[in-house]
């Protein structure tokens, strides 16, 4: 079958389903099935696609994904987020637009603990938005700062995204990926703070009141138990004491003990946390499952090779090729 027709079916069906409002994971699965039917009979298609979807999530490493999601939700409801916000506010209190910088730093801390951008945006944004509104911040600006800084949790370890990448890429070292995530994650956060500073300076946003030395010590000591989680989880994974999946389990246990110690977690709220975590995990794991089927379809039909040949035919300069690859990834990522 002509590669151009196959690619048209794959991306065409996918685009139409997205326009119609179909969930991304379902759109990926249906477009993969439709493309396979163009090349293979139905009995083979149903068997192969289902097999690839099942094998896509049949990995011990992926157990870390629901565990980190659960840890993030426990932090969200266990009083840990508020302590991180107060510590972030202590660090950024004298900078113009200090609440915006607090939002960014808190998202970075929370992301470094939970590895979830969604949990960070929900936990930190839910607390910071009323505070910023009370201080006269533009709600659109506050929302943008929260949205732009929450994904730092996808770069600053531990993060589920690196674990998924390690699985899909065929066993890339999770420890190496974690260590590589710090610099871009911190740079992303600092860049967001730089833009927030310029905007706050232009609109004369206030700074937070000065904190006494004794209050600063109290806030720092209050945040240390939460921040220790970074040392325990990352230190254990990088030091080879336990795997990323085991580290995620330890993260959940630590957050649970800390929340019980703070007396901010009830049985009813814990049941709700488990339900929300299961729902979020189901969405993410089904997306990974469907993507595994699409990856096989693309490899079987030769679409990646065709794209690679098309890029290589345009230029042999490595910088031009790198730029074109990033443009393709930008479109795909959108």
PyMOL commands that set and color helices and strands:
alter all, ss='L'
color gray80, all
select helices_A, chain A and resi 3-19+24-39+42-56+63-77+80-92+98-114+117-134+139-154+160-168+174-202+213-238+244-261+267-301+303-314+318-333
alter helices_A, ss='H'
color red, helices_A
deselect
rebuild
show_as cartoon
